[in-house]
Amino acid sequence: MNLTEKSTENVEYMIEQIKEKLRVLNFGAIKPSHFDENMYEELKDIYELVMKKNSFSPNEMQAIAEELGNLRKGQ
């Protein structure tokens, strides 16, 4: 997957990978359709952070969820 290109498919991929890695129930409300390419770089930064780490504290997961919430369309 080439994440250097801004695309809907890449947004969907990153969101799904973040949700899979964190495996947290409250992330179920976060859907790829909530994001657009205007926030691509910020989303990619979160994706890269999540993929680098093996585990997350509850505070880190909350912070990631809040940041994803801040990136949602219409916010």
mmCIF file of the N, C-alpha and C atoms, coordinates in Angstrom:
data_MODEL
# 
_entry.id   MODEL 
# 
loop_
_atom_site.group_PDB 
_atom_site.id 
_atom_site.type_symbol 
_atom_site.label_atom_id 
_atom_site.label_alt_id 
_atom_site.label_comp_id 
_atom_site.label_asym_id 
_atom_site.label_entity_id 
_atom_site.label_seq_id 
_atom_site.pdbx_PDB_ins_code 
_atom_site.Cartn_x 
_atom_site.Cartn_y 
_atom_site.Cartn_z 
_atom_site.occupancy 
_atom_site.B_iso_or_equiv 
_atom_site.pdbx_formal_charge 
_atom_site.auth_seq_id 
_atom_site.auth_comp_id 
_atom_site.auth_asym_id 
_atom_site.auth_atom_id 
_atom_site.pdbx_PDB_model_num 
ATOM 1   N N  . MET A 1 1  ? 0.857   -1.176 0.000  1.00 0.00 ? 1  MET A N  1 
ATOM 2   C CA . MET A 1 1  ? 0.000   0.000  0.000  1.00 0.00 ? 1  MET A CA 1 
ATOM 3   C C  . MET A 1 1  ? 0.896   1.229  0.000  1.00 0.00 ? 1  MET A C  1 
ATOM 4   N N  . ASN A 1 2  ? 0.662   2.140  -0.926 1.00 0.00 ? 2  ASN A N  1 
ATOM 5   C CA . ASN A 1 2  ? 1.438   3.367  -1.033 1.00 0.00 ? 2  ASN A CA 1 
ATOM 6   C C  . ASN A 1 2  ? 0.681   4.487  -0.322 1.00 0.00 ? 2  ASN A C  1 
ATOM 7   N N  . LEU A 1 3  ? 1.080   4.776  0.905  1.00 0.00 ? 3  LEU A N  1 
ATOM 8   C CA . LEU A 1 3  ? 0.377   5.777  1.697  1.00 0.00 ? 3  LEU A CA 1 
ATOM 9   C C  . LEU A 1 3  ? 0.849   7.201  1.434  1.00 0.00 ? 3  LEU A C  1 
ATOM 10  N N  . THR A 1 4  ? 1.766   7.374  0.479  1.00 0.00 ? 4  THR A N  1 
ATOM 11  C CA . THR A 1 4  ? 2.194   8.726  0.148  1.00 0.00 ? 4  THR A CA 1 
ATOM 12  C C  . THR A 1 4  ? 1.150   9.456  -0.683 1.00 0.00 ? 4  THR A C  1 
ATOM 13  N N  . GLU A 1 5  ? 0.218   8.711  -1.287 1.00 0.00 ? 5  GLU A N  1 
ATOM 14  C CA . GLU A 1 5  ? -0.830  9.314  -2.098 1.00 0.00 ? 5  GLU A CA 1 
ATOM 15  C C  . GLU A 1 5  ? -2.083  9.545  -1.265 1.00 0.00 ? 5  GLU A C  1 
ATOM 16  N N  . LYS A 1 6  ? -2.623  10.739 -1.346 1.00 0.00 ? 6  LYS A N  1 
ATOM 17  C CA . LYS A 1 6  ? -3.871  11.058 -0.647 1.00 0.00 ? 6  LYS A CA 1 
ATOM 18  C C  . LYS A 1 6  ? -5.027  10.454 -1.430 1.00 0.00 ? 6  LYS A C  1 
ATOM 19  N N  . SER A 1 7  ? -5.699  9.495  -0.808 1.00 0.00 ? 7  SER A N  1 
ATOM 20  C CA . SER A 1 7  ? -6.844  8.886  -1.476 1.00 0.00 ? 7  SER A CA 1 
ATOM 21  C C  . SER A 1 7  ? -7.823  8.374  -0.436 1.00 0.00 ? 7  SER A C  1 
ATOM 22  N N  . THR A 1 8  ? -9.051  8.232  -0.860 1.00 0.00 ? 8  THR A N  1 
ATOM 23  C CA . THR A 1 8  ? -10.089 7.673  0.010  1.00 0.00 ? 8  THR A CA 1 
ATOM 24  C C  . THR A 1 8  ? -9.716  6.268  0.442  1.00 0.00 ? 8  THR A C  1 
ATOM 25  N N  . GLU A 1 9  ? -9.154  5.497  -0.474 1.00 0.00 ? 9  GLU A N  1 
ATOM 26  C CA . GLU A 1 9  ? -8.759  4.124  -0.155 1.00 0.00 ? 9  GLU A CA 1 
ATOM 27  C C  . GLU A 1 9  ? -7.695  4.097  0.943  1.00 0.00 ? 9  GLU A C  1 
ATOM 28  N N  . ASN A 1 10 ? -6.735  5.007  0.874  1.00 0.00 ? 10 ASN A N  1 
ATOM 29  C CA . ASN A 1 10 ? -5.693  5.050  1.893  1.00 0.00 ? 10 ASN A CA 1 
ATOM 30  C C  . ASN A 1 10 ? -6.248  5.494  3.239  1.00 0.00 ? 10 ASN A C  1 
ATOM 31  N N  . VAL A 1 11 ? -7.186  6.429  3.231  1.00 0.00 ? 11 VAL A N  1 
ATOM 32  C CA . VAL A 1 11 ? -7.838  6.849  4.471  1.00 0.00 ? 11 VAL A CA 1 
ATOM 33  C C  . VAL A 1 11 ? -8.540  5.645  5.099  1.00 0.00 ? 11 VAL A C  1 
ATOM 34  N N  . GLU A 1 12 ? -9.287  4.916  4.296  1.00 0.00 ? 12 GLU A N  1 
ATOM 35  C CA . GLU A 1 12 ? -9.997  3.731  4.794  1.00 0.00 ? 12 GLU A CA 1 
ATOM 36  C C  . GLU A 1 12 ? -9.015  2.715  5.364  1.00 0.00 ? 12 GLU A C  1 
ATOM 37  N N  . TYR A 1 13 ? -7.935  2.465  4.647  1.00 0.00 ? 13 TYR A N  1 
ATOM 38  C CA . TYR A 1 13 ? -6.936  1.501  5.093  1.00 0.00 ? 13 TYR A CA 1 
ATOM 39  C C  . TYR A 1 13 ? -6.338  1.909  6.446  1.00 0.00 ? 13 TYR A C  1 
ATOM 40  N N  . MET A 1 14 ? -5.930  3.159  6.573  1.00 0.00 ? 14 MET A N  1 
ATOM 41  C CA . MET A 1 14 ? -5.302  3.611  7.818  1.00 0.00 ? 14 MET A CA 1 
ATOM 42  C C  . MET A 1 14 ? -6.254  3.528  8.999  1.00 0.00 ? 14 MET A C  1 
ATOM 43  N N  . ILE A 1 15 ? -7.497  3.952  8.809  1.00 0.00 ? 15 ILE A N  1 
ATOM 44  C CA . ILE A 1 15 ? -8.478  3.893  9.900  1.00 0.00 ? 15 ILE A CA 1 
ATOM 45  C C  . ILE A 1 15 ? -8.685  2.447  10.335 1.00 0.00 ? 15 ILE A C  1 
ATOM 46  N N  . GLU A 1 16 ? -8.854  1.554  9.381  1.00 0.00 ? 16 GLU A N  1 
ATOM 47  C CA . GLU A 1 16 ? -9.080  0.150  9.725  1.00 0.00 ? 16 GLU A CA 1 
ATOM 48  C C  . GLU A 1 16 ? -7.867  -0.453 10.421 1.00 0.00 ? 16 GLU A C  1 
ATOM 49  N N  . GLN A 1 17 ? -6.665  -0.090 9.998  1.00 0.00 ? 17 GLN A N  1 
ATOM 50  C CA . GLN A 1 17 ? -5.457  -0.606 10.629 1.00 0.00 ? 17 GLN A CA 1 
ATOM 51  C C  . GLN A 1 17 ? -5.301  -0.075 12.054 1.00 0.00 ? 17 GLN A C  1 
ATOM 52  N N  . ILE A 1 18 ? -5.625  1.184  12.266 1.00 0.00 ? 18 ILE A N  1 
ATOM 53  C CA . ILE A 1 18 ? -5.567  1.771  13.616 1.00 0.00 ? 18 ILE A CA 1 
ATOM 54  C C  . ILE A 1 18 ? -6.551  1.042  14.519 1.00 0.00 ? 18 ILE A C  1 
ATOM 55  N N  . LYS A 1 19 ? -7.770  0.849  14.046 1.00 0.00 ? 19 LYS A N  1 
ATOM 56  C CA . LYS A 1 19 ? -8.782  0.162  14.853 1.00 0.00 ? 19 LYS A CA 1 
ATOM 57  C C  . LYS A 1 19 ? -8.349  -1.262 15.168 1.00 0.00 ? 19 LYS A C  1 
ATOM 58  N N  . GLU A 1 20 ? -7.795  -1.955 14.184 1.00 0.00 ? 20 GLU A N  1 
ATOM 59  C CA . GLU A 1 20 ? -7.356  -3.341 14.382 1.00 0.00 ? 20 GLU A CA 1 
ATOM 60  C C  . GLU A 1 20 ? -6.220  -3.409 15.402 1.00 0.00 ? 20 GLU A C  1 
ATOM 61  N N  . LYS A 1 21 ? -5.269  -2.515 15.290 1.00 0.00 ? 21 LYS A N  1 
ATOM 62  C CA . LYS A 1 21 ? -4.111  -2.534 16.194 1.00 0.00 ? 21 LYS A CA 1 
ATOM 63  C C  . LYS A 1 21 ? -4.520  -2.219 17.628 1.00 0.00 ? 21 LYS A C  1 
ATOM 64  N N  . LEU A 1 22 ? -5.417  -1.271 17.799 1.00 0.00 ? 22 LEU A N  1 
ATOM 65  C CA . LEU A 1 22 ? -5.804  -0.865 19.147 1.00 0.00 ? 22 LEU A CA 1 
ATOM 66  C C  . LEU A 1 22 ? -6.845  -1.790 19.758 1.00 0.00 ? 22 LEU A C  1 
ATOM 67  N N  . ARG A 1 23 ? -7.663  -2.414 18.922 1.00 0.00 ? 23 ARG A N  1 
ATOM 68  C CA . ARG A 1 23 ? -8.689  -3.363 19.380 1.00 0.00 ? 23 ARG A CA 1 
ATOM 69  C C  . ARG A 1 23 ? -9.491  -2.837 20.574 1.00 0.00 ? 23 ARG A C  1 
ATOM 70  N N  . VAL A 1 24 ? -10.062 -1.697 20.385 1.00 0.00 ? 24 VAL A N  1 
ATOM 71  C CA . VAL A 1 24 ? -10.859 -1.073 21.441 1.00 0.00 ? 24 VAL A CA 1 
ATOM 72  C C  . VAL A 1 24 ? -12.285 -0.922 20.947 1.00 0.00 ? 24 VAL A C  1 
ATOM 73  N N  . LEU A 1 25 ? -13.232 -1.273 21.777 1.00 0.00 ? 25 LEU A N  1 
ATOM 74  C CA . LEU A 1 25 ? -14.632 -1.258 21.369 1.00 0.00 ? 25 LEU A CA 1 
ATOM 75  C C  . LEU A 1 25 ? -15.132 0.124  20.981 1.00 0.00 ? 25 LEU A C  1 
ATOM 76  N N  . ASN A 1 26 ? -14.725 1.159  21.704 1.00 0.00 ? 26 ASN A N  1 
ATOM 77  C CA . ASN A 1 26 ? -15.254 2.485  21.406 1.00 0.00 ? 26 ASN A CA 1 
ATOM 78  C C  . ASN A 1 26 ? -14.754 3.046  20.074 1.00 0.00 ? 26 ASN A C  1 
ATOM 79  N N  . PHE A 1 27 ? -13.839 2.360  19.425 1.00 0.00 ? 27 PHE A N  1 
ATOM 80  C CA . PHE A 1 27 ? -13.404 2.790  18.105 1.00 0.00 ? 27 PHE A CA 1 
ATOM 81  C C  . PHE A 1 27 ? -14.387 2.342  17.032 1.00 0.00 ? 27 PHE A C  1 
ATOM 82  N N  . GLY A 1 28 ? -15.373 1.529  17.405 1.00 0.00 ? 28 GLY A N  1 
ATOM 83  C CA . GLY A 1 28 ? -16.368 1.077  16.447 1.00 0.00 ? 28 GLY A CA 1 
ATOM 84  C C  . GLY A 1 28 ? -17.154 2.220  15.833 1.00 0.00 ? 28 GLY A C  1 
ATOM 85  N N  . ALA A 1 29 ? -17.262 3.312  16.554 1.00 0.00 ? 29 ALA A N  1 
ATOM 86  C CA . ALA A 1 29 ? -18.002 4.468  16.059 1.00 0.00 ? 29 ALA A CA 1 
ATOM 87  C C  . ALA A 1 29 ? -17.187 5.270  15.047 1.00 0.00 ? 29 ALA A C  1 
ATOM 88  N N  . ILE A 1 30 ? -15.915 4.964  14.923 1.00 0.00 ? 30 ILE A N  1 
ATOM 89  C CA . ILE A 1 30 ? -15.054 5.693  13.984 1.00 0.00 ? 30 ILE A CA 1 
ATOM 90  C C  . ILE A 1 30 ? -15.042 4.933  12.669 1.00 0.00 ? 30 ILE A C  1 
ATOM 91  N N  . LYS A 1 31 ? -15.525 5.592  11.650 1.00 0.00 ? 31 LYS A N  1 
ATOM 92  C CA . LYS A 1 31 ? -15.621 4.975  10.332 1.00 0.00 ? 31 LYS A CA 1 
ATOM 93  C C  . LYS A 1 31 ? -14.781 5.770  9.332  1.00 0.00 ? 31 LYS A C  1 
ATOM 94  N N  . PRO A 1 32 ? -14.212 5.085  8.352  1.00 0.00 ? 32 PRO A N  1 
ATOM 95  C CA . PRO A 1 32 ? -13.422 5.798  7.346  1.00 0.00 ? 32 PRO A CA 1 
ATOM 96  C C  . PRO A 1 32 ? -14.181 6.930  6.662  1.00 0.00 ? 32 PRO A C  1 
ATOM 97  N N  . SER A 1 33 ? -15.490 6.789  6.528  1.00 0.00 ? 33 SER A N  1 
ATOM 98  C CA . SER A 1 33 ? -16.280 7.827  5.862  1.00 0.00 ? 33 SER A CA 1 
ATOM 99  C C  . SER A 1 33 ? -16.339 9.118  6.669  1.00 0.00 ? 33 SER A C  1 
ATOM 100 N N  . HIS A 1 34 ? -15.913 9.077  7.925  1.00 0.00 ? 34 HIS A N  1 
ATOM 101 C CA . HIS A 1 34 ? -15.897 10.278 8.759  1.00 0.00 ? 34 HIS A CA 1 
ATOM 102 C C  . HIS A 1 34 ? -14.712 11.186 8.447  1.00 0.00 ? 34 HIS A C  1 
ATOM 103 N N  . PHE A 1 35 ? -13.818 10.747 7.596  1.00 0.00 ? 35 PHE A N  1 
ATOM 104 C CA . PHE A 1 35 ? -12.588 11.486 7.319  1.00 0.00 ? 35 PHE A CA 1 
ATOM 105 C C  . PHE A 1 35 ? -12.497 11.811 5.843  1.00 0.00 ? 35 PHE A C  1 
ATOM 106 N N  . ASP A 1 36 ? -11.799 12.886 5.542  1.00 0.00 ? 36 ASP A N  1 
ATOM 107 C CA . ASP A 1 36 ? -11.568 13.200 4.140  1.00 0.00 ? 36 ASP A CA 1 
ATOM 108 C C  . ASP A 1 36 ? -10.087 13.475 3.930  1.00 0.00 ? 36 ASP A C  1 
ATOM 109 N N  . GLU A 1 37 ? -9.736  13.721 2.697  1.00 0.00 ? 37 GLU A N  1 
ATOM 110 C CA . GLU A 1 37 ? -8.334  13.875 2.339  1.00 0.00 ? 37 GLU A CA 1 
ATOM 111 C C  . GLU A 1 37 ? -7.726  15.177 2.851  1.00 0.00 ? 37 GLU A C  1 
ATOM 112 N N  . ASN A 1 38 ? -8.536  16.114 3.320  1.00 0.00 ? 38 ASN A N  1 
ATOM 113 C CA . ASN A 1 38 ? -7.994  17.357 3.862  1.00 0.00 ? 38 ASN A CA 1 
ATOM 114 C C  . ASN A 1 38 ? -7.198  17.121 5.141  1.00 0.00 ? 38 ASN A C  1 
ATOM 115 N N  . MET A 1 39 ? -7.521  16.060 5.847  1.00 0.00 ? 39 MET A N  1 
ATOM 116 C CA . MET A 1 39 ? -6.842  15.729 7.099  1.00 0.00 ? 39 MET A CA 1 
ATOM 117 C C  . MET A 1 39 ? -5.868  14.567 6.917  1.00 0.00 ? 39 MET A C  1 
ATOM 118 N N  . TYR A 1 40 ? -5.482  14.311 5.687  1.00 0.00 ? 40 TYR A N  1 
ATOM 119 C CA . TYR A 1 40 ? -4.688  13.129 5.371  1.00 0.00 ? 40 TYR A CA 1 
ATOM 120 C C  . TYR A 1 40 ? -3.369  13.077 6.136  1.00 0.00 ? 40 TYR A C  1 
ATOM 121 N N  . GLU A 1 41 ? -2.624  14.154 6.129  1.00 0.00 ? 41 GLU A N  1 
ATOM 122 C CA . GLU A 1 41 ? -1.306  14.146 6.772  1.00 0.00 ? 41 GLU A CA 1 
ATOM 123 C C  . GLU A 1 41 ? -1.422  13.899 8.278  1.00 0.00 ? 41 GLU A C  1 
ATOM 124 N N  . GLU A 1 42 ? -2.407  14.500 8.913  1.00 0.00 ? 42 GLU A N  1 
ATOM 125 C CA . GLU A 1 42 ? -2.610  14.293 10.346 1.00 0.00 ? 42 GLU A CA 1 
ATOM 126 C C  . GLU A 1 42 ? -2.994  12.848 10.635 1.00 0.00 ? 42 GLU A C  1 
ATOM 127 N N  . LEU A 1 43 ? -3.861  12.303 9.802  1.00 0.00 ? 43 LEU A N  1 
ATOM 128 C CA . LEU A 1 43 ? -4.270  10.913 9.959  1.00 0.00 ? 43 LEU A CA 1 
ATOM 129 C C  . LEU A 1 43 ? -3.075  9.980  9.755  1.00 0.00 ? 43 LEU A C  1 
ATOM 130 N N  . LYS A 1 44 ? -2.262  10.285 8.768  1.00 0.00 ? 44 LYS A N  1 
ATOM 131 C CA . LYS A 1 44 ? -1.081  9.460  8.498  1.00 0.00 ? 44 LYS A CA 1 
ATOM 132 C C  . LYS A 1 44 ? -0.123  9.502  9.685  1.00 0.00 ? 44 LYS A C  1 
ATOM 133 N N  . ASP A 1 45 ? 0.036   10.648 10.319 1.00 0.00 ? 45 ASP A N  1 
ATOM 134 C CA . ASP A 1 45 ? 0.896   10.757 11.503 1.00 0.00 ? 45 ASP A CA 1 
ATOM 135 C C  . ASP A 1 45 ? 0.386   9.849  12.625 1.00 0.00 ? 45 ASP A C  1 
ATOM 136 N N  . ILE A 1 46 ? -0.915  9.859  12.851 1.00 0.00 ? 46 ILE A N  1 
ATOM 137 C CA . ILE A 1 46 ? -1.503  8.994  13.883 1.00 0.00 ? 46 ILE A CA 1 
ATOM 138 C C  . ILE A 1 46 ? -1.294  7.527  13.507 1.00 0.00 ? 46 ILE A C  1 
ATOM 139 N N  . TYR A 1 47 ? -1.541  7.199  12.257 1.00 0.00 ? 47 TYR A N  1 
ATOM 140 C CA . TYR A 1 47 ? -1.348  5.838  11.769 1.00 0.00 ? 47 TYR A CA 1 
ATOM 141 C C  . TYR A 1 47 ? 0.085   5.365  12.024 1.00 0.00 ? 47 TYR A C  1 
ATOM 142 N N  . GLU A 1 48 ? 1.060   6.183  11.655 1.00 0.00 ? 48 GLU A N  1 
ATOM 143 C CA . GLU A 1 48 ? 2.461   5.796  11.822 1.00 0.00 ? 48 GLU A CA 1 
ATOM 144 C C  . GLU A 1 48 ? 2.814   5.614  13.294 1.00 0.00 ? 48 GLU A C  1 
ATOM 145 N N  . LEU A 1 49 ? 2.310   6.468  14.156 1.00 0.00 ? 49 LEU A N  1 
ATOM 146 C CA . LEU A 1 49 ? 2.542   6.338  15.595 1.00 0.00 ? 49 LEU A CA 1 
ATOM 147 C C  . LEU A 1 49 ? 1.970   5.015  16.112 1.00 0.00 ? 49 LEU A C  1 
ATOM 148 N N  . VAL A 1 50 ? 0.732   4.722  15.734 1.00 0.00 ? 50 VAL A N  1 
ATOM 149 C CA . VAL A 1 50 ? 0.070   3.511  16.203 1.00 0.00 ? 50 VAL A CA 1 
ATOM 150 C C  . VAL A 1 50 ? 0.805   2.265  15.705 1.00 0.00 ? 50 VAL A C  1 
ATOM 151 N N  . MET A 1 51 ? 1.253   2.271  14.460 1.00 0.00 ? 51 MET A N  1 
ATOM 152 C CA . MET A 1 51 ? 1.909   1.096  13.894 1.00 0.00 ? 51 MET A CA 1 
ATOM 153 C C  . MET A 1 51 ? 3.285   0.847  14.520 1.00 0.00 ? 51 MET A C  1 
ATOM 154 N N  . LYS A 1 52 ? 3.929   1.866  15.053 1.00 0.00 ? 52 LYS A N  1 
ATOM 155 C CA . LYS A 1 52 ? 5.264   1.719  15.651 1.00 0.00 ? 52 LYS A CA 1 
ATOM 156 C C  . LYS A 1 52 ? 5.229   1.061  17.026 1.00 0.00 ? 52 LYS A C  1 
ATOM 157 N N  . LYS A 1 53 ? 4.145   1.252  17.757 1.00 0.00 ? 53 LYS A N  1 
ATOM 158 C CA . LYS A 1 53 ? 4.084   0.784  19.140 1.00 0.00 ? 53 LYS A CA 1 
ATOM 159 C C  . LYS A 1 53 ? 3.439   -0.591 19.245 1.00 0.00 ? 53 LYS A C  1 
ATOM 160 N N  . ASN A 1 54 ? 3.893   -1.349 20.249 1.00 0.00 ? 54 ASN A N  1 
ATOM 161 C CA . ASN A 1 54 ? 3.331   -2.678 20.480 1.00 0.00 ? 54 ASN A CA 1 
ATOM 162 C C  . ASN A 1 54 ? 2.172   -2.656 21.454 1.00 0.00 ? 54 ASN A C  1 
ATOM 163 N N  . SER A 1 55 ? 2.160   -1.695 22.355 1.00 0.00 ? 55 SER A N  1 
ATOM 164 C CA . SER A 1 55 ? 1.076   -1.621 23.338 1.00 0.00 ? 55 SER A CA 1 
ATOM 165 C C  . SER A 1 55 ? 0.813   -0.164 23.678 1.00 0.00 ? 55 SER A C  1 
ATOM 166 N N  . PHE A 1 56 ? -0.371  0.060  24.238 1.00 0.00 ? 56 PHE A N  1 
ATOM 167 C CA . PHE A 1 56 ? -0.805  1.413  24.549 1.00 0.00 ? 56 PHE A CA 1 
ATOM 168 C C  . PHE A 1 56 ? -1.433  1.433  25.925 1.00 0.00 ? 56 PHE A C  1 
ATOM 169 N N  . SER A 1 57 ? -1.161  2.496  26.664 1.00 0.00 ? 57 SER A N  1 
ATOM 170 C CA . SER A 1 57 ? -1.823  2.678  27.953 1.00 0.00 ? 57 SER A CA 1 
ATOM 171 C C  . SER A 1 57 ? -3.249  3.156  27.688 1.00 0.00 ? 57 SER A C  1 
ATOM 172 N N  . PRO A 1 58 ? -4.123  3.032  28.682 1.00 0.00 ? 58 PRO A N  1 
ATOM 173 C CA . PRO A 1 58 ? -5.483  3.566  28.503 1.00 0.00 ? 58 PRO A CA 1 
ATOM 174 C C  . PRO A 1 58 ? -5.470  5.058  28.163 1.00 0.00 ? 58 PRO A C  1 
ATOM 175 N N  . ASN A 1 59 ? -4.562  5.814  28.766 1.00 0.00 ? 59 ASN A N  1 
ATOM 176 C CA . ASN A 1 59 ? -4.480  7.252  28.465 1.00 0.00 ? 59 ASN A CA 1 
ATOM 177 C C  . ASN A 1 59 ? -4.064  7.493  27.016 1.00 0.00 ? 59 ASN A C  1 
ATOM 178 N N  . GLU A 1 60 ? -3.129  6.689  26.514 1.00 0.00 ? 60 GLU A N  1 
ATOM 179 C CA . GLU A 1 60 ? -2.709  6.836  25.119 1.00 0.00 ? 60 GLU A CA 1 
ATOM 180 C C  . GLU A 1 60 ? -3.858  6.509  24.172 1.00 0.00 ? 60 GLU A C  1 
ATOM 181 N N  . MET A 1 61 ? -4.608  5.452  24.475 1.00 0.00 ? 61 MET A N  1 
ATOM 182 C CA . MET A 1 61 ? -5.742  5.095  23.620 1.00 0.00 ? 61 MET A CA 1 
ATOM 183 C C  . MET A 1 61 ? -6.797  6.185  23.632 1.00 0.00 ? 61 MET A C  1 
ATOM 184 N N  . GLN A 1 62 ? -7.035  6.767  24.798 1.00 0.00 ? 62 GLN A N  1 
ATOM 185 C CA . GLN A 1 62 ? -8.005  7.859  24.883 1.00 0.00 ? 62 GLN A CA 1 
ATOM 186 C C  . GLN A 1 62 ? -7.536  9.055  24.064 1.00 0.00 ? 62 GLN A C  1 
ATOM 187 N N  . ALA A 1 63 ? -6.240  9.371  24.151 1.00 0.00 ? 63 ALA A N  1 
ATOM 188 C CA . ALA A 1 63 ? -5.697  10.507 23.401 1.00 0.00 ? 63 ALA A CA 1 
ATOM 189 C C  . ALA A 1 63 ? -5.809  10.268 21.895 1.00 0.00 ? 63 ALA A C  1 
ATOM 190 N N  . ILE A 1 64 ? -5.548  9.044  21.456 1.00 0.00 ? 64 ILE A N  1 
ATOM 191 C CA . ILE A 1 64 ? -5.662  8.717  20.029 1.00 0.00 ? 64 ILE A CA 1 
ATOM 192 C C  . ILE A 1 64 ? -7.117  8.844  19.582 1.00 0.00 ? 64 ILE A C  1 
ATOM 193 N N  . ALA A 1 65 ? -8.024  8.321  20.389 1.00 0.00 ? 65 ALA A N  1 
ATOM 194 C CA . ALA A 1 65 ? -9.446  8.422  20.052 1.00 0.00 ? 65 ALA A CA 1 
ATOM 195 C C  . ALA A 1 65 ? -9.887  9.883  19.973 1.00 0.00 ? 65 ALA A C  1 
ATOM 196 N N  . GLU A 1 66 ? -9.422  10.692 20.902 1.00 0.00 ? 66 GLU A N  1 
ATOM 197 C CA . GLU A 1 66 ? -9.783  12.116 20.883 1.00 0.00 ? 66 GLU A CA 1 
ATOM 198 C C  . GLU A 1 66 ? -9.217  12.805 19.651 1.00 0.00 ? 66 GLU A C  1 
ATOM 199 N N  . GLU A 1 67 ? -7.997  12.480 19.312 1.00 0.00 ? 67 GLU A N  1 
ATOM 200 C CA . GLU A 1 67 ? -7.370  13.110 18.129 1.00 0.00 ? 67 GLU A CA 1 
ATOM 201 C C  . GLU A 1 67 ? -8.099  12.691 16.861 1.00 0.00 ? 67 GLU A C  1 
ATOM 202 N N  . LEU A 1 68 ? -8.464  11.422 16.754 1.00 0.00 ? 68 LEU A N  1 
ATOM 203 C CA . LEU A 1 68 ? -9.250  10.996 15.599 1.00 0.00 ? 68 LEU A CA 1 
ATOM 204 C C  . LEU A 1 68 ? -10.597 11.706 15.565 1.00 0.00 ? 68 LEU A C  1 
ATOM 205 N N  . GLY A 1 69 ? -11.196 11.893 16.717 1.00 0.00 ? 69 GLY A N  1 
ATOM 206 C CA . GLY A 1 69 ? -12.451 12.631 16.797 1.00 0.00 ? 69 GLY A CA 1 
ATOM 207 C C  . GLY A 1 69 ? -12.293 14.061 16.316 1.00 0.00 ? 69 GLY A C  1 
ATOM 208 N N  . ASN A 1 70 ? -11.156 14.677 16.627 1.00 0.00 ? 70 ASN A N  1 
ATOM 209 C CA . ASN A 1 70 ? -10.892 16.050 16.212 1.00 0.00 ? 70 ASN A CA 1 
ATOM 210 C C  . ASN A 1 70 ? -10.725 16.149 14.692 1.00 0.00 ? 70 ASN A C  1 
ATOM 211 N N  . LEU A 1 71 ? -10.292 15.068 14.061 1.00 0.00 ? 71 LEU A N  1 
ATOM 212 C CA . LEU A 1 71 ? -10.065 15.071 12.610 1.00 0.00 ? 71 LEU A CA 1 
ATOM 213 C C  . LEU A 1 71 ? -11.308 14.779 11.792 1.00 0.00 ? 71 LEU A C  1 
ATOM 214 N N  . ARG A 1 72 ? -12.368 14.362 12.455 1.00 0.00 ? 72 ARG A N  1 
ATOM 215 C CA . ARG A 1 72 ? -13.582 13.996 11.721 1.00 0.00 ? 72 ARG A CA 1 
ATOM 216 C C  . ARG A 1 72 ? -14.128 15.162 10.924 1.00 0.00 ? 72 ARG A C  1 
ATOM 217 N N  . LYS A 1 73 ? -14.746 14.834 9.789  1.00 0.00 ? 73 LYS A N  1 
ATOM 218 C CA . LYS A 1 73 ? -15.390 15.860 8.945  1.00 0.00 ? 73 LYS A CA 1 
ATOM 219 C C  . LYS A 1 73 ? -16.449 16.596 9.740  1.00 0.00 ? 73 LYS A C  1 
ATOM 220 N N  . GLY A 1 74 ? -16.538 17.874 9.511  1.00 0.00 ? 74 GLY A N  1 
ATOM 221 C CA . GLY A 1 74 ? -17.595 18.660 10.143 1.00 0.00 ? 74 GLY A CA 1 
ATOM 222 C C  . GLY A 1 74 ? -17.307 19.073 11.563 1.00 0.00 ? 74 GLY A C  1 
ATOM 223 N N  . GLN A 1 75 ? -16.119 18.787 12.041 1.00 0.00 ? 75 GLN A N  1 
ATOM 224 C CA . GLN A 1 75 ? -15.769 19.145 13.418 1.00 0.00 ? 75 GLN A CA 1 
ATOM 225 C C  . GLN A 1 75 ? -15.207 20.545 13.463 1.00 0.00 ? 75 GLN A C  1 
# 
